[in-house]
């Protein structure tokens, strides 16, 4: 009963903190409708194909090129119910041929004289995406049961924390690394509380995770200094610099290491909870084990996790950059050139620093858990 009350109290405080953080970080909304000229992204349905000169090119992996003129019935926004003439530009990198009945997203440009034009931005993937997400939720609950449902709740909280608090706060000028670390610590506490409640094993996992991501941040900063790269040397830096020049006070230099912290968070939570839970079961089976015996048991469990978790993180980085890596491979670049590119350094730092955070969370969690579970040190 006491643990349930503590768990409820922690979650209540977490909700209050989330609401406060949301309103503090919330970016001011821009009123684009009152501007003389503006563009909107709205949904529509293709009702008629007027012309189509698209052709398939076997030399480009059977991709399509050309354009279509069509009538589209608008289904959202201020022009809802109207039918507009729209153009669909087709190419291997930016669009596919459409058919009558397809749902699309349009860029509707409105001009100062009241005229407006429409252009197909993309096929509307919102419904298929929600179906895919729904299947994922169904499988997670069917296989994981109550624990699976809890994990989904923690996943939603994680996403909300990143998109509603962290990103808006960074765009308002919050210090990049402290803010990222604070939000990740919040995610850790809430997730562990939802999954395990307020008890020794979840508290030990919380401590191990937070310490692990702190070490990941420290190692990322060290590697960044040694290789002389930062968030300014990433591919996405140019548009962010443009935002900085237009008054958005975002700290770009810290984004590389912030990504390392976020990348290591999930694997660290998985690792620390596994170690803490295993040590709790070992202590329950044999309460007479000493501090050192518990610590050695935790390290034995953790060592088995090192290989798989490190491989998981490295493969995650490789998977996210696989197309770029494949392109570099076809160029036949020399070793000296490749290892000197900022892109290569950024990817190596992301993979290695994240892995270091996970690896170091193992002895830290084993140490904290051994102290908490042994008779000489009780929480």
Secondary structure, DSSP 8 states (H G I E B T S, - for coil): -HHHHHHHHHHHHHHHHHHHHHHHH-------TTSSSEEEEEEEEEEEEEEE--EEEGGGTTEEEEEEEEEEEE-SSTTTT-EEEEEEEEBTTTB----TT-EEEEEEEE-TTS-EEEEEEEE--HHHHHHHHHHHHHHHHHHHHHHHHHHHHHHHHHHHIIIIIIHHHHHTT--HHHHHHHHHHHHHHHHHHHHH-SSHHHHHHHHHHHHHHHHHHHHHHHHHHHHT--GGGSTTHHHHHHHHHTT-----TTHHHHHHHHHHHHHHHHHHHHHHHHHHHHHHH-TT--HHHHHHHHHHHHHHHHHHHHHHHHHHHHHHTHHHHHHHHHHT--HHHHHHSHHHHHHHHHHHHHHHHHHHHHHHHHHHHHHHHSTT---
